Amino acid sequence: MTKTGPRLAEITPGNLDAALGIHVRPDQEHAVAPVVKSLAEAWAHPGIAWPRLIVDGDRPVAFLMAFLDIDWYEDGSVRRSGLWRLNIAAGEQGRGYGRFSVESVAAELRRRGAEELYVTWHPGPDGPEGFHLGLGFRPNGETSEGETVGVLDLA
């Protein structure tokens, strides 16, 4: 990270190519959708998707997308917000950008009045479970499309 540290940037025509240029390591591609798919989903879900580019100095280093106040069971009974996607560029991993991403989403959700931050992850030894557990997420006993559901208390 630079001395000034990373910052979030809204996705604009001026940085779209930089966002699309974020690629995870090949061995991680099975666990996270590419940025182009995330941006298509953001376009299809306005007001729900919160996509951001993470820039350190003038370097694009990661992409994140949060989901805001979704109808979790699609029956009106439970609304949740959380981290939808996190793509750290292959050459930028291990430098704190993942933690910065989660902390940034947590700050935005707190600002919006949320008390919990949700995330899902692919289970298994090559998945991001250790990363999420290390940041304080705890599995809540649910799965979503075969992925573990974790929750972080924002209180």
C-alpha positions in Angstrom: 0.0 0.0 0.0 1.2 3.5 -0.6 1.7 6.0 2.2 -1.8 7.5 1.5 -3.3 4.0 1.4 -6.1 2.6 -0.7 -9.3 4.4 -1.5 -12.6 3.5 -3.0 -13.6 4.9 -6.4 -17.1 4.7 -8.0 -17.0 2.9 -11.3 -17.1 5.6 -14.1 -16.4 5.6 -17.8 -13.0 6.9 -16.9 -12.0 3.9 -14.8 -14.2 1.2 -16.4 -11.2 -0.4 -18.2 -9.2 -0.4 -15.0 -11.9 -2.2 -13.2 -12.3 -4.7 -16.0 -8.5 -5.3 -15.8 -8.7 -6.7 -12.3 -8.1 -10.5 -12.4 -7.6 -12.9 -9.5 -5.1 -15.7 -9.6 -6.0 -18.5 -12.0 -6.5 -21.0 -9.1 -9.1 -18.6 -7.6 -11.2 -18.1 -10.7 -13.6 -20.9 -9.8 -14.5 -19.1 -6.5 -15.4 -15.6 -7.7 -17.1 -14.2 -10.8 -15.1 -11.9 -13.1 -15.5 -8.2 -12.7 -17.4 -8.0 -16.1 -20.1 -10.3 -14.7 -20.3 -8.3 -11.5 -20.7 -5.0 -13.4 -23.4 -6.6 -15.6 -25.2 -7.7 -12.4 -24.8 -4.2 -10.9 -26.4 -2.7 -14.0 -29.3 -5.2 -13.7 -29.8 -4.5 -10.0 -29.6 -0.7 -9.6 -30.0 0.4 -6.0 -29.0 -3.1 -4.7 -25.5 -3.5 -6.1 -22.7 -1.2 -4.8 -19.7 -1.7 -7.0 -16.4 0.0 -6.3 -12.8 0.0 -7.6 -10.0 0.0 -5.0 -7.1 2.2 -6.0 -3.8 2.6 -4.3 -2.0 5.7 -5.5 -2.8 5.5 -9.2 -2.9 1.7 -9.3 -6.2 -0.2 -9.5 -5.7 -3.1 -7.1 -9.1 -4.6 -6.5 -12.8 -4.6 -7.1 -15.6 -5.1 -4.6 -19.3 -5.1 -4.8 -21.7 -5.0 -1.9 -25.4 -5.9 -1.9 -27.7 -3.5 -0.1 -30.9 -4.5 1.6 -31.9 -7.6 -0.5 -34.9 -9.8 0.2 -32.8 -12.8 1.3 -35.4 -15.5 1.0 -37.4 -13.7 -1.7 -40.5 -13.7 0.5 -40.2 -10.4 2.4 -39.3 -12.0 5.7 -35.6 -11.1 5.9 -33.5 -8.3 4.4 -29.7 -8.4 4.4 -26.7 -6.4 3.2 -23.2 -7.6 2.7 -20.2 -8.3 0.6 -21.2 -9.7 -2.8 -17.9 -9.9 -4.7 -14.3 -9.3 -3.9 -11.6 -9.6 -6.6 -8.1 -8.7 -5.5 -5.7 -8.5 -8.4 -3.4 -11.5 -8.6 -0.2 -9.4 -8.1 -1.7 -7.3 -5.3 -2.8 -10.1 -2.9 -1.5 -10.2 0.7 -1.1 -6.5 1.0 -4.2 -5.7 3.1 -6.6 -4.8 0.3 -9.0 -7.6 1.3 -9.2 -6.3 4.8 -9.6 -2.7 3.5 -12.5 -3.9 1.3 -14.4 -5.6 4.1 -13.8 -2.6 6.4 -15.0 -0.3 3.7 -18.2 -2.2 3.1 -18.7 -2.4 6.9 -18.4 1.4 7.2 -20.9 1.9 4.4 -23.4 -0.5 5.9 -23.0 1.1 9.4 -23.6 4.5 7.7 -26.9 3.0 6.3 -27.9 1.7 9.7 -27.1 -2.0 9.2 -26.1 -4.1 12.2 -24.7 -7.1 10.4 -22.6 -7.7 7.3 -23.2 -10.9 5.4 -20.9 -12.8 3.0 -20.9 -16.2 1.3 -17.9 -18.3 0.4 -17.0 -21.5 -1.4 -16.1 -24.1 1.2 -12.9 -26.1 1.0 -9.2 -25.8 1.5 -8.7 -23.5 -1.6 -11.5 -21.1 -0.7 -11.5 -17.9 1.3 -12.9 -19.3 4.5 -9.8 -18.5 6.6 -9.7 -15.0 5.3 -13.3 -14.4 6.3 -13.0 -16.1 9.7 -9.8 -14.1 10.4 -11.8 -10.9 9.9 -14.5 -12.0 12.4 -17.1 -13.5 10.2 -18.9 -16.5 11.7 -20.8 -19.1 9.8 -24.5 -18.8 10.7 -25.4 -22.4 9.8 -27.0 -21.5 6.4 -25.8 -22.2 2.9 -26.7 -20.2 -0.2 -26.3 -21.9 -3.6 -23.8 -24.3 -2.0 -21.8 -21.6 -0.3 -21.3 -21.1 3.4 -23.1 -18.0 4.8 -21.1 -15.9 7.2 -22.1 -12.9 9.3 -20.1 -10.1 10.9 -21.6 -8.1 13.8 -21.3 -4.4 13.1 -22.5 -3.2 16.5 
